Amino acid sequence: MFGMFTIFKEPKAVTIVRGALISILGIVILIMGIVGLVRINADPIDLNDTHMDWNQLHNGQHVEMDVDVLIGQYMTTTDNGTEVARDYLMPHITHESNNFYGMDRVIGVKINRSSGDFDTADTIVNNTVMWWRDRSGDTEYNTVTIHVDGYLQKMDDNQIKFAKEAMTAAGFTPHDLAAMIVPYYISDNSSSGQILLVIGIICTLVGVSVIVFGATKKLQ
């Protein structure tokens, strides 16, 4: 940021321009915050709905579901060497016939350490593997769940690469990868809209204050 006494020393016009730029930045952040709040407060799409066509999903949609099946982990996020988030692959389960189940799509789910759900997610992965290998129909897969409420964000190239590597390691073929991966992940960022809203308001007020101060300064 500019020095504390810079605006007292700089020309009047420069101070006004500085205030205008801060105000514009504040308004942009404010709009982003409003959009975020509108998005997260929209009625969520239930991804547990077996009739939901995951091909119709798009970036920014509000989604909600009880995650009870996970193929495995494909990425971790660290901060100064500490693991802060894990990304898992969640499949869309289809019930075909004679208690035979299939998977036709997969999507990413980000689990944050702050949620305390790392161990639960790993348990769900283990349950999914046992259920998938047991063709007798005796094994239940939905005995442990994590409730997720967030919105879809598009995977970048690295995330897609890691997701493909994880699915290949799990035994899926290149044909499966092309047909199954939905290039989004679910991120719990429900509070980001509120944070951006507050930052936007503060920046806008600071910018307006700087403009007023600049307008009342003596010419230099």
Summary of the structure (lengths in Angstrom):
residues: 220
radius of gyration: 23.9
end to end distance: 22.3
largest distance: 85.6
contacts: 634
relative contact order: 0.24
helix: 46%
strand: 28%
